[in-house]
Amino acid sequence: MRPHPWIVALVGLVVGGAAAMPAMAAPPQATYATASVDGISGEWDLVGDFFSLMYRAGKTNKPVESRAYLRYDCTDGVMYVLVLMEPTSVGYIDPLAQTAWIAINDQNNKMVTENAGDDGIAADFQWIGQGYDGNPQHVRGYEASFAIGQGSYTIIFHVDVVDVNGGQTSASPGFPGTGPALTIECPTVKTDNETWGRLKSLYR
């Protein structure tokens, strides 16, 4: 017996849609998709890729000064990160210190910093909007990438911000000792046969 045409169409939509749509971020998981570390944030979905607020000194009772976004490439095992300043905050490059970085489990276990370079092989780093206001030490954020396998971790995001007394820290909650939970568990893509078999069982 041949399947009804609308069932065939439904299978196509389910399978095609699953392949085309990246899984949206739902912390502690990232969006499962790729990105380009090129200093241009336009490809990021600032709703779907959002992962964590970043506060002055990492303290949740202090102002939010930046936000962190995540995408994970399951094929290559690479995490992509976007850190964007709040409209009222200015990112700060201190030429005498390491100011922008991401660490896993411990702040001393830095996976990428502003000194990583950008050669298309993780770890990579690019400032966003450096010198946008005429000051080469001022930025609007950064993009970065680093290699990491699936598993359960904590993640710490860090960037310096302009303050009347010089650079101050904007970091994820728990800084400096810890950070938000991060779970990397790549979704299993259902095959055509699996999807068709499930639908057939509904219409016997």
C-alpha positions in Angstrom: 0.0 0.0 0.0 1.4 3.4 -1.0 1.6 6.1 1.6 -0.8 9.0 1.4 0.8 12.0 -0.4 0.4 14.3 2.6 2.3 11.8 4.8 5.2 11.8 2.3 5.2 15.7 2.4 5.2 15.7 6.2 8.3 13.4 6.2 10.1 15.7 3.9 9.3 18.7 6.1 10.4 16.9 9.3 13.7 15.6 7.8 14.5 18.7 5.8 13.7 21.0 8.6 15.8 19.1 11.1 18.8 19.2 8.8 18.5 22.9 7.9 17.7 24.4 11.3 20.4 24.7 14.0 19.3 23.8 17.5 18.6 27.0 19.5 20.7 27.8 22.5 19.1 26.7 25.8 21.7 27.2 28.5 23.6 25.2 29.8 23.8 24.2 26.1 25.0 26.3 23.2 23.4 26.6 19.8 24.6 23.8 17.6 25.9 25.7 14.6 29.1 27.3 13.3 30.4 30.9 13.1 33.2 32.9 11.5 35.8 34.6 13.8 36.1 37.7 11.7 35.3 40.6 14.0 31.8 41.0 12.4 28.9 40.0 14.6 26.1 40.2 12.0 25.7 36.4 11.6 24.9 35.9 15.3 21.3 35.5 16.5 21.3 37.7 19.6 18.2 36.0 20.9 18.8 32.4 19.9 22.5 32.3 20.6 22.4 34.1 23.9 24.1 32.2 26.8 25.0 34.4 29.7 25.0 37.9 31.1 28.3 39.4 32.2 28.4 41.7 35.2 30.9 44.1 36.7 33.4 41.9 38.5 31.1 38.9 37.9 28.8 40.0 40.7 25.1 39.7 40.0 24.3 42.6 42.2 26.4 44.9 40.0 25.5 46.3 36.5 25.3 44.1 33.4 28.1 45.4 31.1 28.3 42.7 28.4 26.7 39.5 27.2 28.1 36.2 26.0 26.7 34.1 23.1 27.7 30.5 22.1 27.7 28.2 19.1 29.2 24.7 18.9 30.3 22.9 15.8 29.7 19.2 16.4 31.6 18.2 13.3 34.9 19.8 14.2 34.5 20.0 18.0 34.9 23.8 18.1 33.1 26.3 20.4 32.5 29.8 19.0 32.0 32.7 21.3 30.7 36.2 20.9 31.0 38.8 23.7 29.2 42.1 23.1 29.3 45.1 25.3 26.1 46.7 26.5 25.2 50.0 24.7 26.3 52.0 27.8 29.6 50.0 28.3 32.9 50.3 26.4 35.3 47.4 26.1 38.9 48.2 27.0 42.2 46.8 25.7 45.0 47.1 28.2 48.3 46.7 26.2 50.1 45.7 29.4 47.7 42.9 30.5 45.6 40.0 29.2 42.0 41.4 29.3 39.8 39.2 27.0 39.6 35.5 27.5 37.5 32.4 28.0 38.3 29.7 30.5 36.9 26.2 31.2 36.4 25.0 34.8 39.0 27.3 36.3 40.2 30.9 35.4 43.7 29.6 35.0 42.6 27.1 32.3 42.2 29.7 29.6 41.1 28.2 26.2 41.6 31.4 24.2 42.8 34.9 24.8 43.3 38.1 22.7 46.8 36.9 21.9 45.5 33.8 20.0 45.7 35.3 16.5 43.3 34.4 13.7 44.4 31.8 11.2 41.2 29.9 10.8 42.3 27.1 13.1 40.9 27.2 16.7 41.9 28.9 18.9 41.1 32.2 17.1 40.3 35.7 18.3 39.2 39.0 16.8 38.2 42.3 18.4 34.9 43.8 17.3 34.8 47.5 16.6 38.3 48.3 17.8 38.7 52.1 17.7 35.1 52.7 16.8 35.1 56.0 18.8 38.6 57.1 17.8 40.4 55.4 20.7 42.3 52.2 19.6 41.9 50.8 23.1 38.1 50.9 23.0 36.1 48.0 21.5 32.5 46.8 21.2 33.4 43.2 22.0 35.1 40.2 20.5 34.7 36.9 18.7 36.7 33.8 19.6 36.9 30.0 19.0 38.5 27.1 20.8 38.6 23.3 20.5 36.6 21.3 23.1 35.0 17.9 23.3 31.5 17.0 24.4 31.0 16.9 28.1 29.9 18.9 31.2 31.9 21.9 32.3 31.8 25.4 33.7 32.7 28.4 31.5 34.1 31.8 32.4 33.8 34.8 30.1 36.0 37.9 30.7 36.6 41.3 29.1 37.8 44.6 30.6 35.6 47.7 30.5 36.3 51.4 30.6 36.1 52.9 34.1 37.0 56.4 35.4 39.8 54.6 37.3 41.0 52.6 34.3 40.1 49.1 33.1 37.7 47.1 35.2 36.3 43.5 34.8 33.1 42.4 33.1 32.7 38.7 33.7 30.1 35.9 33.9 28.5 35.1 37.3 30.8 33.3 39.7 34.0 34.9 38.6 36.8 34.5 39.5 36.3 31.0 41.0 33.8 29.5 38.6 31.2 30.3 35.9 27.9 29.1 34.4 27.4 25.5 33.7 28.1 24.4 30.1 26.8 21.1 28.7 28.0 20.0 25.2 25.8 17.1 23.9 25.4 17.1 20.2 21.9 16.3 19.0 21.4 13.0 17.2 20.1 13.6 13.6 17.3 11.1 12.7 17.7 9.3 9.4 14.9 9.3 6.8 14.2 5.6 7.6 13.8 6.3 11.3 11.4 9.2 10.7 9.4 7.3 8.2 9.2 4.3 10.4 7.8 6.4 13.3 5.2 8.0 11.1 4.1 4.7 9.6 3.4 3.3 13.1 1.0 6.2 13.7 -1.1 5.5 10.7 -1.5 1.7 10.7 
